[in-house]
Amino acid sequence: CQQNKRHHDPSELQCAHEYLSIQWDIFHGKYQKVQENVFRWMKKWPNADPFRRATMNLSLSLSKLNMYQYHEGIECVDQAAGICLQAGNYYMYAWGGMIKAILLNELGQTAKAKDILESTHAVVTKHVNKDTYYAKMLSFHLTEILYERGEINAAIDLKDSLLALETWSAYFSISRIVSTLIRYHFFNDSFAKVFEIAQFWQQVGIKRQQLVCTNYFKYYEVIYYIENKQLANAELALGGINLDFDALHKDPYLQRGQQELVDKAIIEIAICRQEVKEIEVLLEKYIVQARETHSIKKLLYFLLKMARVQQLKGDDNSAELYVAESLQVVVETHFISLLVEAGRGVEKMIKKQVADLPVENEVIKSKILNLFSRFRQPERAIHEKVAALTETLTKRELVVLQKLDSDKPNEMIANELHISIKTLKWHLGNIYGKLGVKGRLTAIKFAKECELI
């Protein structure tokens, strides 16, 4: 514009300058300022070219997304889509489809998000090359939606084909897909594969994506160590999550996502330590925030963790209520993978309530139970361990173990079994050693978890 200002309306310079200033604010996460300036710009320049008007609507929708104003964001995308189609700008149309799908997904409307991505992809590939960056990005986001809905085979097949495309555009914005891959392989009992993905991404991703991917890896490393009762290593992995604001391109949205990983890791460690009072207060606050911001995925996660906390407190009735609310969210949203992943510890309650779902929910019921059988769960790992242990326990030791839950003193148990106290203690020593526990209370707890008593 500056080079050719003699051939342009002088106001074009100012219009372009204000347009670029707003894009700069989007890049730096100044979302409130963006909203104010977009409205001012659109009022001031009603006859600006279609590309800029569409971009402004999409910029507004991004700011709405980051400020939890999801319904307003969808309205902005729809306005931009009309402008793009009228102007034949299918690249911006694709970008709008991705943003709308993300907004719908945040609202828990996964079926609509899936439809939007598929229909947008069909329009874009009809008019432009299917291997373009935006066509690939639509497929990337579709993969994430399929995974969330429990359509694992379709999601993994699509990811495998996309990861085979060794081009810059294929890797540029794939960090969401890498995080989904890490989730899939972690819960499919392949932590070695998770590490391989993280190492691979360190070589091909741009700096911001490398950081995000590494943080996801560290988060699941925390979960891995928790499940293996290695709390010291879990805390070390937690300390490895990088919240460097500059490294995240000064983007509050990205930083908020990484901070949520830290918060979730802290919750998992606190639950493992059974610090129920402290974590219950924190979860109550998070549940209220998730309801206020309509953040459905966060709400589902926190409800399931609260169910686990209530279970640890011994309040099974409250735990059942939180599980019931979680299942209602899943029935409405189809966030099946998150239910299975975050439901660790309350699997029995979930399965029991899933079995009681009405006939009209038969499809989602089947998907949930299928994922529980397919994904690695601590419950399944315990039962596998028990199967091996019970082969080494003698029949007499199994009888003694079952007697421990009666609250009777050792002398009474020995009398009922017609053995001496010395023989009973010898049996108990063998049982504790084989179960890997230190005393009667932990033996009873372990046996109950494994349904031995």
JOKA-V524823 format. One record per residue. N is the residue number from 1. RES is the residue in one small letter. PSI is psi in whole degrees, -180 to 180 (NA if undefined). Layout:
n=N res=RES psi=PSI
n=N res=RES psi=PSI
This chain:
n=1 res=c psi=-40
n=2 res=q psi=-38
n=3 res=q psi=-29
n=4 res=n psi=27
n=5 res=k psi=-20
n=6 res=r psi=-24
n=7 res=h psi=6
n=8 res=h psi=159
n=9 res=d psi=126
n=10 res=p psi=-28
n=11 res=s psi=-18
n=12 res=e psi=-35
n=13 res=l psi=-47
n=14 res=q psi=-41
n=15 res=c psi=-46
n=16 res=a psi=-41
n=17 res=h psi=-45
n=18 res=e psi=-37
n=19 res=y psi=-48
n=20 res=l psi=-32
n=21 res=s psi=-39
n=22 res=i psi=-41
n=23 res=q psi=-35
n=24 res=w psi=-41
n=25 res=d psi=-36
n=26 res=i psi=-45
n=27 res=f psi=-34
n=28 res=h psi=11
n=29 res=g psi=25
n=30 res=k psi=72
n=31 res=y psi=-37
n=32 res=q psi=-42
n=33 res=k psi=-39
n=34 res=v psi=-47
n=35 res=q psi=-46
n=36 res=e psi=-44
n=37 res=n psi=-32
n=38 res=v psi=-46
n=39 res=f psi=-40
n=40 res=r psi=-43
n=41 res=w psi=-45
n=42 res=m psi=-32
n=43 res=k psi=-36
n=44 res=k psi=-34
n=45 res=w psi=67
n=46 res=p psi=-20
n=47 res=n psi=20
n=48 res=a psi=161
n=49 res=d psi=152
n=50 res=p psi=-37
n=51 res=f psi=-47
n=52 res=r psi=-39
n=53 res=r psi=-41
n=54 res=a psi=-43
n=55 res=t psi=-38
n=56 res=m psi=-42
n=57 res=n psi=-39
n=58 res=l psi=-36
n=59 res=s psi=-41
n=60 res=l psi=-40
n=61 res=s psi=-35
n=62 res=l psi=-41
n=63 res=s psi=-37
n=64 res=k psi=-41
n=65 res=l psi=-47
n=66 res=n psi=-15
n=67 res=m psi=18
n=68 res=y psi=21
n=69 res=q psi=69
n=70 res=y psi=-44
n=71 res=h psi=-41
n=72 res=e psi=-36
n=73 res=g psi=-40
n=74 res=i psi=-40
n=75 res=e psi=-41
n=76 res=c psi=-41
n=77 res=v psi=-43
n=78 res=d psi=-38
n=79 res=q psi=-42
n=80 res=a psi=-39
n=81 res=a psi=-41
n=82 res=g psi=-42
n=83 res=i psi=-43
n=84 res=c psi=-45
n=85 res=l psi=-40
n=86 res=q psi=-37
n=87 res=a psi=-7
n=88 res=g psi=26
n=89 res=n psi=90
n=90 res=y psi=-19
n=91 res=y psi=-46
n=92 res=m psi=-32
n=93 res=y psi=-41
n=94 res=a psi=-43
n=95 res=w psi=-41
n=96 res=g psi=-40
n=97 res=g psi=-40
n=98 res=m psi=-45
n=99 res=i psi=-43
n=100 res=k psi=-40
n=101 res=a psi=-40
n=102 res=i psi=-43
n=103 res=l psi=-45
n=104 res=l psi=-39
n=105 res=n psi=-40
n=106 res=e psi=-32
n=107 res=l psi=-2
n=108 res=g psi=9
n=109 res=q psi=68
n=110 res=t psi=-34
n=111 res=a psi=-44
n=112 res=k psi=-39
n=113 res=a psi=-43
n=114 res=k psi=-45
n=115 res=d psi=-42
n=116 res=i psi=-46
n=117 res=l psi=-42
n=118 res=e psi=-43
n=119 res=s psi=-39
n=120 res=t psi=-41
n=121 res=h psi=-39
n=122 res=a psi=-43
n=123 res=v psi=-46
n=124 res=v psi=-47
n=125 res=t psi=-19
n=126 res=k psi=-30
n=127 res=h psi=-19
n=128 res=v psi=171
n=129 res=n psi=133
n=130 res=k psi=-15
n=131 res=d psi=8
n=132 res=t psi=162
n=133 res=y psi=-46
n=134 res=y psi=-36
n=135 res=a psi=-40
n=136 res=k psi=-41
n=137 res=m psi=-37
n=138 res=l psi=-41
n=139 res=s psi=-38
n=140 res=f psi=-47
n=141 res=h psi=-33
n=142 res=l psi=-38
n=143 res=t psi=-45
n=144 res=e psi=-43
n=145 res=i psi=-44
n=146 res=l psi=-41
n=147 res=y psi=-46
n=148 res=e psi=-36
n=149 res=r psi=3
n=150 res=g psi=8
n=151 res=e psi=68
n=152 res=i psi=-46
n=153 res=n psi=-45
n=154 res=a psi=-40
n=155 res=a psi=-45
n=156 res=i psi=-40
n=157 res=d psi=-43
n=158 res=l psi=-41
n=159 res=k psi=-43
n=160 res=d psi=-41
n=161 res=s psi=-36
n=162 res=l psi=-39
n=163 res=l psi=-19
n=164 res=a psi=-13
n=165 res=l psi=93
n=166 res=e psi=70
n=167 res=t psi=159
n=168 res=w psi=-44
n=169 res=s psi=-30
n=170 res=a psi=-32
n=171 res=y psi=-12
n=172 res=f psi=-44
n=173 res=s psi=45
n=174 res=i psi=7
n=175 res=s psi=-32
n=176 res=r psi=-38
n=177 res=i psi=-37
n=178 res=v psi=-41
n=179 res=s psi=-37
n=180 res=t psi=-40
n=181 res=l psi=-43
n=182 res=i psi=-45
n=183 res=r psi=-48
n=184 res=y psi=-52
n=185 res=h psi=-33
n=186 res=f psi=-48
n=187 res=f psi=-7
n=188 res=n psi=18
n=189 res=d psi=45
n=190 res=s psi=70
n=191 res=f psi=-30
n=192 res=a psi=-38
n=193 res=k psi=-37
n=194 res=v psi=-46
n=195 res=f psi=-39
n=196 res=e psi=-42
n=197 res=i psi=-45
n=198 res=a psi=-43
n=199 res=q psi=-42
n=200 res=f psi=-43
n=201 res=w psi=-26
n=202 res=q psi=-23
n=203 res=q psi=-28
n=204 res=v psi=-23
n=205 res=g psi=158
n=206 res=i psi=168
n=207 res=k psi=-47
n=208 res=r psi=-42
n=209 res=q psi=-36
n=210 res=q psi=-43
n=211 res=l psi=-46
n=212 res=v psi=-45
n=213 res=c psi=-44
n=214 res=t psi=-39
n=215 res=n psi=-41
n=216 res=y psi=-43
n=217 res=f psi=-44
n=218 res=k psi=-39
n=219 res=y psi=-47
n=220 res=y psi=-21
n=221 res=e psi=-39
n=222 res=v psi=-49
n=223 res=i psi=-41
n=224 res=y psi=-47
n=225 res=y psi=-36
n=226 res=i psi=-45
n=227 res=e psi=-24
n=228 res=n psi=15
n=229 res=k psi=36
n=230 res=q psi=75
n=231 res=l psi=-35
n=232 res=a psi=-44
n=233 res=n psi=-34
n=234 res=a psi=-41
n=235 res=e psi=-34
n=236 res=l psi=-42
n=237 res=a psi=-39
n=238 res=l psi=-42
n=239 res=g psi=-17
n=240 res=g psi=-6
n=241 res=i psi=122
n=242 res=n psi=120
n=243 res=l psi=26
n=244 res=d psi=112
n=245 res=f psi=-40
n=246 res=d psi=-40
n=247 res=a psi=-23
n=248 res=l psi=21
n=249 res=h psi=30
n=250 res=k psi=32
n=251 res=d psi=109
n=252 res=p psi=-33
n=253 res=y psi=-47
n=254 res=l psi=-43
n=255 res=q psi=-38
n=256 res=r psi=-41
n=257 res=g psi=-40
n=258 res=q psi=-35
n=259 res=q psi=-35
n=260 res=e psi=-35
n=261 res=l psi=-44
n=262 res=v psi=-46
n=263 res=d psi=-43
n=264 res=k psi=-39
n=265 res=a psi=-41
n=266 res=i psi=-42
n=267 res=i psi=-45
n=268 res=e psi=-43
n=269 res=i psi=-42
n=270 res=a psi=-39
n=271 res=i psi=-41
n=272 res=c psi=-37
n=273 res=r psi=-6
n=274 res=q psi=38
n=275 res=e psi=68
n=276 res=v psi=-37
n=277 res=k psi=-48
n=278 res=e psi=-45
n=279 res=i psi=-27
n=280 res=e psi=-43
n=281 res=v psi=-44
n=282 res=l psi=-43
n=283 res=l psi=-38
n=284 res=e psi=-42
n=285 res=k psi=-44
n=286 res=y psi=-38
n=287 res=i psi=-42
n=288 res=v psi=-45
n=289 res=q psi=-42
n=290 res=a psi=-38
n=291 res=r psi=-43
n=292 res=e psi=-35
n=293 res=t psi=2
n=294 res=h psi=34
n=295 res=s psi=89
n=296 res=i psi=-41
n=297 res=k psi=-41
n=298 res=k psi=-42
n=299 res=l psi=-45
n=300 res=l psi=-46
n=301 res=y psi=-49
n=302 res=f psi=-34
n=303 res=l psi=-43
n=304 res=l psi=-38
n=305 res=k psi=-35
n=306 res=m psi=-36
n=307 res=a psi=-42
n=308 res=r psi=-40
n=309 res=v psi=-45
n=310 res=q psi=-37
n=311 res=q psi=-42
n=312 res=l psi=-31
n=313 res=k psi=-13
n=314 res=g psi=8
n=315 res=d psi=79
n=316 res=d psi=-30
n=317 res=n psi=-46
n=318 res=s psi=-39
n=319 res=a psi=-42
n=320 res=e psi=-37
n=321 res=l psi=-42
n=322 res=y psi=-38
n=323 res=v psi=-41
n=324 res=a psi=-42
n=325 res=e psi=-38
n=326 res=s psi=-44
n=327 res=l psi=-36
n=328 res=q psi=-40
n=329 res=v psi=-43
n=330 res=v psi=-41
n=331 res=v psi=-37
n=332 res=e psi=-30
n=333 res=t psi=-23
n=334 res=h psi=31
n=335 res=f psi=66
n=336 res=i psi=-45
n=337 res=s psi=-41
n=338 res=l psi=-38
n=339 res=l psi=-46
n=340 res=v psi=-40
n=341 res=e psi=-48
n=342 res=a psi=-10
n=343 res=g psi=15
n=344 res=r psi=131
n=345 res=g psi=-27
n=346 res=v psi=29
n=347 res=e psi=-41
n=348 res=k psi=-43
n=349 res=m psi=-43
n=350 res=i psi=-49
n=351 res=k psi=-39
n=352 res=k psi=-45
n=353 res=q psi=-33
n=354 res=v psi=-41
n=355 res=a psi=-26
n=356 res=d psi=4
n=357 res=l psi=146
n=358 res=p psi=166
n=359 res=v psi=-36
n=360 res=e psi=-14
n=361 res=n psi=25
n=362 res=e psi=-37
n=363 res=v psi=-50
n=364 res=i psi=-34
n=365 res=k psi=-45
n=366 res=s psi=-41
n=367 res=k psi=-42
n=368 res=i psi=-49
n=369 res=l psi=-34
n=370 res=n psi=-42
n=371 res=l psi=-37
n=372 res=f psi=-37
n=373 res=s psi=-25
n=374 res=r psi=-43
n=375 res=f psi=147
n=376 res=r psi=133
n=377 res=q psi=146
n=378 res=p psi=-36
n=379 res=e psi=-45
n=380 res=r psi=-38
n=381 res=a psi=-39
n=382 res=i psi=-45
n=383 res=h psi=-36
n=384 res=e psi=-39
n=385 res=k psi=-41
n=386 res=v psi=-41
n=387 res=a psi=-40
n=388 res=a psi=-39
n=389 res=l psi=-41
n=390 res=t psi=-22
n=391 res=e psi=-28
n=392 res=t psi=-22
n=393 res=l psi=135
n=394 res=t psi=165
n=395 res=k psi=-41
n=396 res=r psi=-40
n=397 res=e psi=-35
n=398 res=l psi=-39
n=399 res=v psi=-45
n=400 res=v psi=-43
n=401 res=l psi=-43
n=402 res=q psi=-31
n=403 res=k psi=-22
n=404 res=l psi=-26
n=405 res=d psi=4
n=406 res=s psi=-4
n=407 res=d psi=14
n=408 res=k psi=147
n=409 res=p psi=161
n=410 res=n psi=-37
n=411 res=e psi=-42
n=412 res=m psi=-40
n=413 res=i psi=-42
n=414 res=a psi=-42
n=415 res=n psi=-42
n=416 res=e psi=-32
n=417 res=l psi=-3
n=418 res=h psi=44
n=419 res=i psi=166
n=420 res=s psi=162
n=421 res=i psi=-40
n=422 res=k psi=-42
n=423 res=t psi=-39
n=424 res=l psi=-46
n=425 res=k psi=-35
n=426 res=w psi=-43
n=427 res=h psi=-44
n=428 res=l psi=-41
n=429 res=g psi=-41
n=430 res=n psi=-42
n=431 res=i psi=-48
n=432 res=y psi=-41
n=433 res=g psi=-42
n=434 res=k psi=-33
n=435 res=l psi=-14
n=436 res=g psi=33
n=437 res=v psi=169
n=438 res=k psi=-16
n=439 res=g psi=-174
n=440 res=r psi=-47
n=441 res=l psi=-45
n=442 res=t psi=-31
n=443 res=a psi=-43
n=444 res=i psi=-45
n=445 res=k psi=-46
n=446 res=f psi=-44
n=447 res=a psi=-37
n=448 res=k psi=-43
n=449 res=e psi=-34
n=450 res=c psi=4
n=451 res=e psi=33
n=452 res=l psi=-24
n=453 res=i psi=NA
